[in-house]
Amino acid sequence: MAYCNKCPYCGANLDPGEHCNCKEEAAEEQSSVVKIEYQFQEKQNVG
């Protein structure tokens, strides 16, 4: 009988031994948003 684990954060079904990377992806996405906002602010301050 097969079984799977569930990620407590995002609810993804994981195979035995598999680790979810949802937190890492969320942190990377947040970092990208911060970089874009900073670049936008820098462009606004130039002119």
C-alpha positions in Angstrom: 0.0 0.0 0.0 1.4 3.4 -1.0 1.4 6.4 1.3 2.4 10.0 1.1 3.2 12.8 3.4 1.6 16.2 3.3 3.4 19.5 3.6 2.1 21.3 6.7 2.6 24.7 5.1 1.1 24.3 1.6 -0.7 21.0 1.7 1.3 19.4 -1.2 1.3 15.6 -1.3 4.9 14.4 -1.0 6.5 11.0 -1.7 8.2 9.3 1.1 11.6 11.1 1.7 10.6 14.0 -0.5 10.9 17.5 1.0 8.7 20.4 0.0 10.4 23.6 -1.2 7.4 25.9 -0.8 9.1 28.1 1.8 12.2 28.5 -0.3 10.2 29.4 -3.4 8.1 31.9 -1.4 11.3 33.5 0.0 12.8 33.7 -3.5 9.7 35.3 -4.9 9.6 37.8 -2.1 13.2 38.7 -2.7 12.5 39.3 -6.4 9.6 41.6 -5.6 11.7 43.6 -3.2 14.4 43.9 -5.9 11.9 45.1 -8.5 10.4 47.7 -6.1 13.9 49.0 -5.2 14.8 49.3 -8.9 11.5 51.2 -9.6 12.2 53.6 -6.7 15.8 54.2 -8.0 14.4 55.1 -11.5 11.9 57.5 -9.9 14.6 59.3 -8.0 16.9 59.7 -11.1 14.9 62.4 -12.9 
